[in-house]
Structures are given as structure tokens and as C-alpha cells.
Amino acid sequence: MRSLTWAVAAVVTDDAGRVLLCRQGRRAARWALPGGRSRPDETPAQAVVRDVHAETGLTVEVVDLVGIYHLPAVSDASRAGRAGPRPDVLVHVLRARVPGTAPAGVPGGGCRLSWHDPGRLPEPVTPVTRWAVADAAAGRSGVLREVRPRAGAGLPAARAGDPAPAACGAGPTRRAAATPAPNDTVDPADAA
């Protein structure tokens, strides 16, 4: 059985509808939603409030669940790290807002923050970020989505004709629209 890493991320938007992204100064320096790993003693909502504050300096209120995004581990042994094969990653992405006119805090070390139009995300962006922002912008909640690496990264890429994952919510089960995302690759260490 593969190991599983639990992570959280938040789609935080401003009054203009822009989404807050963070660019870490390590590795490929991809843009991502603010968030991090969950701790065993906290809920996804508690984890996202803690991680967003640590990374951005902002105190957010959780609104609802955008979705749960599964990134399967890349089976390519050449991509294994020092500690062995990379784990599967399960990311709870929550919609969050900054209450009232709360002043921005001081961002955590190594994170460059900026606001972006959801329809024109910067490159490179993590696959979970691309899918979660699209789902949030479309007003979806409770999406269940498996995000696969692009072809050549160990698993086949999602294609426009692939069945879309189910979205959970009130009423009958809906299907989330699949949107092909160019140049997506998955590095579970930079999943969210």
C-alpha cells in the first residue's frame, strides 16, 4: 500500500473576483493556492486557516468545500526521493474569504503573494491550483477529482473526452466539466 499525504489549500478571492496565489522560491517556483499539510489533530478547515495565516499573514474564514483532489503517486522509480517513492496526495481545497476589512498580515518566508484573474492564471501553476480555481470560478462545491500528471510524467494526462469526476452537493449528483490543462505535471511536493 502506498502512503498518503493529506494537504489543504484555499481559494481566497478579493472583491474584484481575483484569486490569491503564492509562488514559492524553491524548485520550479510554480504558482499555487496558499495551504500546506494537514496535522493529525485538526480538521481540514482548521488546517487551512492555520496554513493560510502562516503562509500569507491573512486570517481567513472558511466558506465551503470546493473539492477534494487526489494526486496519485508517480510510479516512475527514477522520480523517487531520498525517503523512497513519493506518496499519493489528497488535497482538501476550501473556499475562504478575508472577513471585513482585515488588514493584510506579513507573508511567511519564501512566499511571494499576488492576486490573479481566475481566467488568466500565471505560468507555471500547479495542477491542483488550475483545476480548483476553475471549479471555484464555475461555482462548484464538493467536487471529487483525480488530477493526473501529463503524458511523459508517469501517467496519462486528462483529456477533454475523459469522463469528468462526480461533484457532490445538494440534490442529484452533478458531473464537473473536464477542462484540459496544458503543461500540467504533478510533483506531489508542490501539489497544491
Residue frames as qw, qx, qy, qz and C-alpha x, y, z in Angstrom:
[[0.000, 0.888, 0.460, 0.000, 0.00, 0.00, 0.00],
 [0.377, 0.487, -0.029, 0.788, 1.26, 3.48, -0.86],
 [0.234, -0.404, -0.474, 0.746, 1.49, 6.17, 1.75],
 [0.068, 0.774, 0.500, 0.383, -0.97, 9.06, 1.63],
 [0.257, -0.100, -0.234, 0.932, -0.24, 12.71, 2.39],
 [0.010, -0.803, -0.596, 0.022, -3.17, 14.89, 3.47],
 [0.287, -0.030, 0.043, 0.956, -2.97, 18.52, 2.41],
 [0.120, 0.799, 0.528, -0.262, -5.19, 21.60, 2.33],
 [0.271, 0.086, 0.262, 0.922, -5.40, 24.69, 0.14],
 [0.138, 0.675, 0.511, -0.515, -7.67, 27.71, -0.05],
 [0.263, 0.513, 0.453, 0.680, -9.24, 29.59, -2.93],
 [0.178, -0.643, -0.343, 0.661, -9.20, 33.10, -1.43],
 [0.318, 0.578, 0.445, 0.606, -10.77, 35.79, -3.60],
 [0.122, -0.229, -0.219, 0.941, -10.95, 39.57, -3.30],
 [0.359, 0.583, 0.411, -0.602, -13.89, 41.89, -4.06],
 [0.366, 0.584, -0.403, -0.601, -12.83, 42.03, -7.73],
 [0.956, 0.172, 0.065, -0.227, -13.03, 38.22, -8.04],
 [0.454, 0.635, -0.613, 0.119, -9.29, 37.75, -8.27],
 [0.940, -0.290, -0.179, 0.032, -7.69, 34.72, -6.60],
 [0.270, -0.843, 0.463, -0.048, -4.72, 34.87, -4.24],
 [0.943, 0.215, -0.202, 0.153, -1.72, 32.79, -5.31],
 [0.498, -0.767, 0.381, 0.139, 1.62, 32.14, -3.71],
 [0.770, 0.539, -0.318, 0.123, 4.87, 31.47, -5.52],
 [0.793, -0.552, 0.168, 0.195, 7.45, 29.61, -3.50],
 [0.141, 0.863, -0.459, -0.156, 11.13, 30.32, -4.10],
 [0.472, -0.362, 0.800, 0.082, 12.07, 26.64, -4.26],
 [0.593, 0.206, 0.760, 0.168, 12.12, 24.01, -7.02],
 [0.318, 0.402, 0.587, 0.627, 10.33, 25.07, -10.19],
 [0.006, 0.241, 0.230, -0.943, 8.76, 28.06, -8.42],
 [0.114, -0.422, -0.748, -0.499, 5.23, 27.27, -9.54],
 [0.342, -0.258, 0.130, -0.894, 2.25, 29.38, -8.52],
 [0.347, -0.255, -0.901, 0.045, -0.09, 27.65, -6.08],
 [0.483, -0.708, -0.273, -0.437, -3.01, 28.24, -3.79],
 [0.103, -0.557, 0.616, -0.548, -1.96, 29.03, -0.22],
 [0.911, -0.266, -0.076, -0.306, -2.06, 25.98, 2.03],
 [0.057, 0.572, -0.798, 0.183, 0.03, 23.11, 3.29],
 [0.450, -0.035, -0.892, 0.015, -0.05, 19.74, 5.02],
 [0.653, -0.563, -0.154, -0.483, -2.73, 18.82, 7.50],
 [0.035, -0.402, 0.795, -0.453, -1.82, 17.81, 11.02],
 [0.323, -0.184, -0.927, -0.048, -3.33, 14.68, 12.57],
 [0.130, -0.431, -0.696, 0.560, -5.16, 16.65, 15.28],
 [0.182, 0.427, 0.076, -0.882, -7.00, 19.15, 13.06],
 [0.600, 0.574, 0.544, -0.122, -9.87, 19.26, 10.59],
 [0.528, 0.380, 0.378, 0.659, -9.31, 20.46, 7.01],
 [0.031, -0.910, -0.239, -0.337, -10.96, 23.79, 7.93],
 [0.556, -0.800, 0.103, 0.199, -8.65, 24.27, 10.93],
 [0.725, -0.126, 0.359, 0.574, -5.63, 23.30, 8.83],
 [0.405, 0.608, 0.351, 0.585, -6.46, 25.74, 6.03],
 [0.215, -0.960, -0.095, -0.154, -6.96, 28.64, 8.47],
 [0.662, -0.629, 0.245, 0.327, -3.60, 27.84, 10.12],
 [0.687, 0.054, 0.431, 0.582, -1.69, 27.26, 6.88],
 [0.284, 0.782, 0.313, 0.458, -3.10, 30.30, 5.06],
 [0.323, -0.946, 0.021, -0.016, -2.22, 32.51, 8.02],
 [0.709, -0.461, 0.336, 0.414, 1.30, 31.06, 8.24],
 [0.612, 0.226, 0.474, 0.592, 1.89, 31.48, 4.51],
 [0.197, 0.656, 0.369, 0.629, 0.14, 34.80, 3.83],
 [0.137, -0.018, -0.407, 0.903, -0.35, 36.54, 7.17],
 [0.449, -0.219, -0.241, -0.832, -4.10, 36.70, 6.47],
 [0.281, 0.096, 0.844, -0.446, -6.76, 35.39, 8.81],
 [0.366, -0.027, -0.602, -0.709, -9.48, 33.78, 6.69],
 [0.628, 0.055, 0.534, -0.564, -12.94, 32.38, 7.28],
 [0.136, 0.005, 0.932, 0.336, -13.83, 29.12, 5.56],
 [0.527, 0.166, -0.080, -0.830, -16.92, 29.38, 3.35],
 [0.925, 0.105, 0.202, -0.303, -17.27, 25.86, 1.94],
 [0.632, -0.236, 0.665, 0.322, -15.52, 22.95, 0.26],
 [0.431, 0.578, -0.408, -0.560, -14.57, 23.45, -3.38],
 [0.918, 0.200, -0.281, -0.194, -13.43, 19.86, -3.68],
 [0.706, -0.483, 0.505, 0.115, -11.13, 17.02, -2.82],
 [0.591, 0.703, -0.368, -0.148, -8.33, 16.49, -5.33],
 [0.882, -0.284, 0.353, 0.128, -6.37, 13.24, -5.48],
 [0.358, 0.770, -0.510, -0.137, -2.88, 13.23, -6.98],
 [0.995, -0.082, 0.028, 0.044, -1.73, 9.66, -7.48],
 [0.480, -0.653, 0.465, 0.355, 1.92, 8.98, -6.85],
 [0.553, 0.659, -0.441, -0.255, 4.09, 8.82, -9.93],
 [0.971, -0.159, 0.181, -0.017, 5.11, 5.19, -10.30],
 [0.651, 0.645, -0.289, 0.278, 8.39, 6.03, -12.02],
 [0.818, -0.434, -0.152, 0.344, 11.16, 4.80, -9.68],
 [0.548, 0.259, -0.012, 0.796, 13.57, 7.40, -11.09],
 [0.141, -0.674, -0.089, -0.720, 11.40, 10.13, -9.50],
 [0.722, -0.554, -0.398, 0.114, 11.65, 8.66, -6.00],
 [0.079, -0.893, 0.256, -0.362, 13.13, 10.98, -3.41],
 [0.163, 0.488, -0.765, 0.387, 15.68, 10.27, -0.70],
 [0.463, -0.139, 0.665, -0.569, 12.96, 8.82, 1.53],
 [0.364, 0.186, 0.909, 0.083, 11.65, 6.47, -1.16],
 [0.098, 0.459, 0.674, 0.570, 8.71, 6.73, -3.54],
 [0.172, -0.123, 0.111, -0.971, 6.56, 9.83, -3.35],
 [0.214, 0.305, 0.844, -0.387, 3.15, 9.38, -1.70],
 [0.002, 0.633, 0.635, 0.442, -0.30, 9.86, -3.09],
 [0.056, -0.072, -0.295, 0.951, -1.58, 13.30, -2.09],
 [0.093, -0.669, -0.721, -0.158, -5.17, 14.11, -1.13],
 [0.144, 0.039, -0.113, 0.982, -5.86, 17.87, -1.10],
 [0.013, -0.739, -0.651, 0.174, -8.96, 19.38, 0.51],
 [0.196, 0.204, 0.164, 0.945, -9.49, 22.70, -1.28],
 [0.091, -0.679, -0.637, 0.354, -11.71, 25.10, 0.64],
 [0.140, 0.710, 0.248, 0.644, -13.24, 28.38, -0.46],
 [0.465, -0.510, -0.404, 0.600, -12.25, 31.11, 2.02],
 [0.138, 0.840, 0.192, 0.488, -12.63, 34.82, 2.46],
 [0.340, 0.062, -0.400, 0.849, -10.92, 37.56, 4.42],
 [0.168, -0.728, -0.654, 0.118, -13.55, 38.90, 6.84],
 [0.099, -0.931, -0.209, 0.281, -14.46, 42.59, 6.74],
 [0.385, 0.879, -0.210, 0.187, -11.61, 44.95, 6.11],
 [0.826, -0.482, 0.154, 0.248, -8.98, 42.87, 7.88],
 [0.130, 0.867, -0.439, -0.197, -5.52, 44.28, 7.16],
 [0.871, 0.330, -0.356, 0.081, -3.09, 42.04, 5.35],
 [0.738, -0.624, 0.210, 0.151, -0.57, 40.41, 7.64],
 [0.002, 0.735, -0.631, -0.249, 3.04, 39.72, 6.95],
 [0.896, 0.265, -0.295, -0.201, 3.56, 36.82, 4.50],
 [0.867, -0.390, 0.277, 0.142, 5.57, 33.83, 5.64],
 [0.240, -0.646, 0.569, 0.449, 9.12, 33.40, 4.50],
 [0.268, -0.148, 0.836, 0.456, 9.71, 32.46, 0.89],
 [0.301, 0.574, 0.759, 0.065, 6.19, 33.11, -0.39],
 [0.003, -0.117, 0.209, 0.971, 5.51, 35.82, -2.97],
 [0.273, 0.540, 0.741, -0.293, 1.81, 36.70, -2.97],
 [0.116, 0.165, -0.307, -0.930, -0.22, 38.22, -5.77],
 [0.550, 0.416, 0.526, -0.497, -3.82, 38.41, -7.00],
 [0.064, -0.150, 0.761, 0.628, -4.79, 36.95, -10.38],
 [0.661, 0.177, -0.117, -0.720, -7.80, 36.80, -12.66],
 [0.714, -0.095, 0.676, -0.158, -9.11, 33.19, -12.44],
 [0.801, 0.553, 0.212, -0.082, -9.36, 33.03, -16.24],
 [0.550, 0.734, -0.298, 0.263, -5.75, 34.07, -16.76],
 [0.786, -0.590, 0.124, 0.139, -3.56, 32.27, -14.25],
 [0.064, 0.823, -0.546, -0.143, 0.20, 32.81, -14.38],
 [0.954, 0.190, -0.224, 0.057, 2.54, 30.08, -15.58],
 [0.458, -0.082, -0.869, -0.167, 3.70, 27.74, -14.31],
 [0.570, -0.341, 0.257, -0.702, 0.83, 26.81, -11.98],
 [0.219, -0.144, 0.950, -0.169, 0.27, 23.56, -10.09],
 [0.254, -0.209, -0.818, -0.472, -2.35, 21.17, -11.49],
 [0.208, -0.545, -0.756, 0.296, -4.49, 21.26, -8.34],
 [0.030, -0.473, -0.140, 0.869, -4.45, 25.06, -8.44],
 [0.168, 0.085, -0.560, -0.807, -5.56, 25.11, -12.09],
 [0.311, -0.341, -0.849, -0.259, -8.44, 22.65, -11.51],
 [0.243, -0.530, -0.651, 0.486, -9.55, 24.09, -8.14],
 [0.024, 0.369, 0.003, -0.929, -9.62, 27.68, -9.41],
 [0.267, -0.051, -0.652, -0.708, -11.65, 26.59, -12.46],
 [0.334, -0.424, -0.841, -0.001, -14.06, 24.65, -10.24],
 [0.181, -0.512, -0.466, 0.699, -14.41, 27.54, -7.77],
 [0.080, 0.242, -0.226, -0.940, -14.90, 30.11, -10.56],
 [0.341, -0.177, -0.736, -0.557, -17.66, 27.92, -12.00],
 [0.544, -0.363, 0.182, -0.734, -19.37, 27.91, -8.60],
 [0.793, -0.047, -0.600, -0.096, -18.84, 24.20, -7.99],
 [0.402, -0.563, 0.559, -0.456, -18.75, 22.75, -4.49],
 [0.799, -0.177, 0.529, -0.222, -17.97, 19.22, -3.35],
 [0.689, 0.578, -0.394, -0.190, -16.00, 18.24, -6.46],
 [0.793, -0.343, 0.485, 0.134, -14.16, 14.93, -6.36],
 [0.609, 0.756, -0.222, -0.092, -11.35, 14.98, -8.90],
 [0.840, -0.241, 0.286, 0.392, -8.32, 12.88, -9.68],
 [0.242, 0.914, -0.260, -0.195, -5.55, 15.00, -11.11],
 [0.925, 0.014, 0.245, 0.291, -3.06, 13.06, -13.19],
 [0.312, -0.576, 0.379, 0.654, 0.33, 14.10, -14.50],
 [0.549, 0.661, -0.235, -0.454, 0.75, 14.95, -18.14],
 [0.965, 0.250, -0.003, 0.075, 1.87, 12.25, -20.52],
 [0.590, 0.549, -0.372, 0.461, 5.56, 11.53, -20.13],
 [0.177, -0.578, 0.502, -0.618, 5.44, 12.12, -16.37],
 [0.099, -0.144, 0.937, -0.302, 4.46, 8.56, -15.47],
 [0.329, 0.446, 0.788, -0.270, 0.67, 8.53, -16.04],
 [0.235, 0.483, 0.576, 0.616, -1.57, 9.58, -18.93],
 [0.034, 0.041, 0.142, -0.988, -2.87, 13.13, -18.97],
 [0.352, 0.541, 0.630, -0.433, -6.52, 14.02, -18.57],
 [0.133, 0.117, 0.606, 0.775, -8.14, 14.55, -21.96],
 [0.376, 0.023, 0.002, -0.926, -11.23, 16.52, -22.91],
 [0.683, -0.061, -0.539, -0.489, -13.08, 13.28, -23.73],
 [0.302, 0.020, -0.868, 0.393, -12.30, 11.64, -20.38],
 [0.417, -0.675, -0.581, -0.181, -15.25, 11.21, -18.04],
 [0.051, -0.621, 0.275, -0.732, -15.45, 14.10, -15.62],
 [0.249, -0.073, -0.844, 0.470, -15.36, 13.26, -11.92],
 [0.302, -0.690, -0.633, -0.179, -18.55, 13.47, -9.91],
 [0.018, 0.354, -0.289, 0.889, -19.31, 16.58, -7.91],
 [0.315, -0.449, -0.808, 0.216, -21.18, 16.15, -4.64],
 [0.074, -0.081, 0.171, -0.979, -23.64, 18.60, -3.24],
 [0.460, 0.280, 0.544, -0.643, -27.29, 19.21, -2.56],
 [0.718, 0.475, -0.023, -0.509, -29.62, 17.49, -4.96],
 [0.967, 0.224, 0.111, 0.056, -28.65, 14.93, -7.57],
 [0.648, -0.379, 0.357, 0.557, -25.04, 14.18, -8.33],
 [0.424, 0.872, -0.075, -0.233, -23.59, 16.51, -10.94],
 [0.849, 0.139, 0.153, 0.485, -20.68, 15.99, -13.29],
 [0.203, -0.804, 0.150, 0.538, -17.90, 18.58, -13.20],
 [0.670, 0.739, -0.050, -0.040, -16.82, 19.73, -16.64],
 [0.803, -0.218, 0.228, 0.506, -13.40, 18.46, -17.59],
 [0.251, 0.955, -0.118, -0.105, -11.08, 21.21, -18.78],
 [0.876, 0.178, -0.077, 0.442, -7.83, 20.18, -20.42],
 [0.301, -0.928, 0.137, 0.172, -4.92, 21.96, -18.81],
 [0.717, 0.603, -0.252, 0.243, -1.82, 22.45, -20.93],
 [0.379, 0.562, -0.542, 0.496, 1.60, 21.74, -19.44],
 [0.677, -0.578, 0.220, -0.399, 0.32, 20.26, -16.17],
 [0.623, 0.203, -0.723, 0.222, 2.73, 18.00, -14.40],
 [0.703, -0.656, -0.106, -0.255, 2.36, 16.69, -10.91],
 [0.416, 0.309, -0.660, 0.543, 5.06, 16.90, -8.31],
 [0.558, -0.607, -0.563, -0.061, 3.29, 15.83, -5.11],
 [0.482, -0.309, -0.320, 0.755, 5.66, 18.00, -3.06],
 [0.027, 0.157, -0.065, -0.985, 4.16, 21.03, -4.87],
 [0.072, 0.414, 0.888, 0.186, 0.63, 19.66, -5.25],
 [0.021, 0.808, 0.529, -0.258, -1.50, 22.49, -4.00]]
